């Protein structure tokens, strides 16, 4: 069953869904200093704009994040991987439901395609990020997006 997306505003950014806004809030909770929603300058394959451009620390390189509230379907991952082929920035696909515990959490780091087989690489940094974000999801999901932020736009 597909649940319709609820457009949500957080920190003056209009997200397509509340779960994406919760993910952004979780990144703020764990103090990720820089994230950008739907960075148009990083369009993949000429058609796909990833959910986030993230930089964990000023001295660390940027990377792209595709966030989903549930594990993505294989065909979706295949299409995304093809769009990402030969793109210079790494891409992480992260999934976690902010509302349904036990639904599964996970992440993938995409490296590149080699002989028509996708290489999935994992590293401590990626899993560290995923675990920290997952840990902040419950607190982030309790945030009242419908209230005016102090000092924020009206």
VOSE-267969 format. One record per residue (C-alpha): residue number from 1; x, y, z; residue in three letters. Coordinates in Angstrom, 2 decimals, always signed. Example, Ala and Ser with C-alpha at 12.3 -4.5 7.8 and 13.67 -1.06 7.14 Angstrom:
1  +12.30  -4.50  +7.80  ALA
2  +13.67  -1.06  +7.14  SER
***
This chain:
1  +0.00  +0.00  +0.00  UNK
2  +1.36  +3.40  -0.99  UNK
3  +0.72  +6.27  +1.38  UNK
4  +0.37  +9.64  -0.37  UNK
5  +3.20  +12.10  +0.27  UNK
6  +2.40  +15.10  +2.47  UNK
7  +4.27  +18.20  +1.27  UNK
8  +6.04  +19.70  +4.30  UNK
9  +8.08  +22.84  +4.95  UNK
10  +11.10  +22.76  +7.24  UNK
11  +13.63  +25.59  +7.67  UNK
12  +12.02  +27.41  +4.75  UNK
13  +12.55  +24.44  +2.39  UNK
14  +9.50  +22.86  +0.73  UNK
15  +9.87  +19.07  +0.82  UNK
16  +7.79  +16.76  -1.37  UNK
17  +7.04  +14.57  +1.64  UNK
18  +6.98  +14.76  +5.42  UNK
19  +9.36  +11.79  +5.64  UNK
20  +12.00  +13.76  +3.68  UNK
21  +11.53  +16.70  +6.07  UNK
22  +11.91  +14.30  +9.02  UNK
23  +15.14  +12.99  +7.47  UNK
24  +16.45  +16.57  +7.11  UNK
25  +15.47  +17.27  +10.73  UNK
26  +17.33  +14.10  +11.81  UNK
27  +20.46  +15.37  +10.03  UNK
28  +20.13  +18.63  +11.97  UNK
29  +19.70  +16.76  +15.26  UNK
30  +22.99  +14.91  +14.73  UNK
31  +24.60  +18.20  +13.68  UNK
32  +25.45  +17.51  +10.07  UNK
33  +26.71  +20.99  +9.15  UNK
34  +25.63  +21.07  +5.51  UNK
35  +22.82  +19.53  +3.56  UNK
36  +20.93  +20.78  +0.54  UNK
37  +17.56  +19.46  -0.62  UNK
38  +17.21  +18.44  -4.27  UNK
39  +20.45  +19.97  -5.60  UNK
40  +19.46  +20.68  -9.22  UNK
41  +23.09  +21.11  -10.29  UNK
42  +23.61  +17.40  -9.53  UNK
43  +21.02  +15.97  -11.92  UNK
44  +21.88  +12.32  -12.65  UNK
45  +21.51  +10.84  -16.11  UNK
46  +19.91  +14.05  -17.34  UNK
47  +16.63  +13.30  -15.54  UNK
48  +17.02  +12.46  -11.86  UNK
49  +17.66  +14.92  -9.01  UNK
50  +18.78  +13.18  -5.79  UNK
51  +17.08  +14.07  -2.51  UNK
52  +20.10  +15.56  -0.73  UNK
53  +23.64  +16.81  -1.18  UNK
54  +25.43  +16.26  +2.14  UNK
55  +28.78  +17.23  +3.61  UNK
56  +29.53  +15.69  +7.01  UNK
57  +32.40  +18.03  +7.88  UNK
58  +33.98  +20.99  +6.05  UNK
59  +37.11  +18.93  +5.29  UNK
60  +35.09  +15.94  +3.97  UNK
61  +33.94  +15.59  +0.35  UNK
62  +30.29  +16.05  -0.57  UNK
63  +28.09  +13.10  -1.47  UNK
64  +24.53  +12.51  -2.66  UNK
65  +21.79  +10.85  -0.62  UNK
66  +18.60  +9.29  -1.88  UNK
67  +16.24  +8.82  +1.10  UNK
68  +13.27  +6.47  +1.16  UNK
69  +10.94  +5.67  +4.09  UNK
70  +11.07  +1.96  +3.15  UNK
71  +13.49  -0.31  +1.30  UNK
72  +13.32  +0.66  -2.38  UNK
73  +12.22  -1.81  -5.04  UNK
74  +14.92  -3.48  -7.12  UNK
75  +13.76  -1.82  -10.36  UNK
76  +13.97  +1.62  -8.71  UNK
77  +17.51  +0.93  -7.50  UNK
78  +18.54  -0.33  -10.96  UNK
79  +17.19  +2.83  -12.64  UNK
80  +18.91  +5.05  -10.07  UNK
81  +22.18  +3.19  -10.48  UNK
82  +22.09  +3.59  -14.24  UNK
83  +21.43  +7.32  -13.84  UNK
84  +24.38  +7.54  -11.41  UNK
85  +26.83  +5.68  -13.67  UNK
86  +30.05  +7.66  -14.14  UNK
87  +28.86  +10.50  -11.88  UNK
88  +31.79  +11.89  -9.85  UNK
89  +30.07  +12.17  -6.44  UNK
90  +29.29  +9.07  -4.36  UNK
91  +25.64  +8.20  -3.83  UNK
92  +24.14  +6.63  -0.71  UNK
93  +20.63  +5.21  -0.68  UNK
94  +19.29  +5.31  +2.87  UNK
95  +15.94  +3.95  +4.00  UNK
96  +14.21  +4.09  +7.36  UNK
97  +10.63  +4.68  +8.37  UNK
98  +10.31  +7.52  +10.87  UNK
99  +6.90  +6.19  +11.91  UNK
100  +6.89  +2.40  +11.79  UNK
101  +9.44  +0.70  +14.01  UNK
102  +10.62  -2.68  +12.85  UNK
103  +9.99  -1.92  +9.18  UNK
104  +13.66  -2.14  +8.45  UNK
105  +16.45  +0.30  +8.03  UNK
106  +19.40  +0.15  +5.73  UNK
107  +21.72  +1.87  +3.36  UNK
108  +23.81  +1.23  +0.30  UNK
109  +26.80  +3.08  -1.00  UNK
110  +27.03  +3.03  -4.76  UNK
111  +30.49  +2.76  -6.27  UNK
112  +30.30  +2.10  -10.00  UNK
113  +29.30  -0.44  -12.58  UNK
114  +31.89  -2.98  -13.69  UNK
115  +31.13  -5.57  -16.39  UNK
116  +27.39  -4.96  -16.01  UNK
117  +27.51  -5.81  -12.29  UNK
118  +27.03  -3.20  -9.61  UNK
119  +29.73  -3.00  -6.97  UNK
120  +28.33  -2.22  -3.54  UNK
121  +30.92  -0.79  -1.24  UNK
122  +30.45  -0.13  +2.45  UNK
123  +32.62  +1.78  +4.84  UNK
124  +32.50  +2.71  +8.51  UNK
125  +31.70  +6.34  +7.64  UNK
126  +28.58  +5.36  +5.70  UNK
127  +27.26  +3.03  +8.37  UNK
128  +28.16  +5.53  +11.06  UNK
129  +26.09  +8.17  +9.27  UNK
130  +23.18  +5.80  +8.74  UNK
131  +23.17  +4.67  +12.39  UNK
132  +23.31  +8.24  +13.70  UNK
133  +20.46  +9.34  +11.41  UNK
134  +18.37  +6.29  +12.30  UNK
135  +18.92  +7.04  +15.99  UNK
136  +17.60  +10.59  +15.51  UNK
137  +14.55  +9.63  +13.42  UNK
138  +12.18  +9.13  +16.37  UNK
139  +13.00  +12.55  +17.84  UNK
140  +12.80  +14.13  +14.38  UNK
141  +9.39  +12.54  +13.65  UNK
142  +7.97  +14.20  +16.80  UNK
143  +8.89  +17.68  +15.50  UNK
144  +5.89  +19.96  +14.90  UNK
145  +6.41  +21.00  +11.28  UNK
146  +3.03  +22.75  +11.35  UNK
147  +4.22  +25.34  +13.89  UNK
148  +6.11  +28.51  +12.96  UNK
149  +9.82  +28.15  +13.64  UNK
150  +11.24  +30.73  +16.06  UNK
151  +12.95  +33.41  +14.00  UNK
152  +11.92  +31.60  +10.80  UNK
153  +9.76  +32.73  +7.90  UNK
154  +6.12  +33.47  +8.64  UNK
***
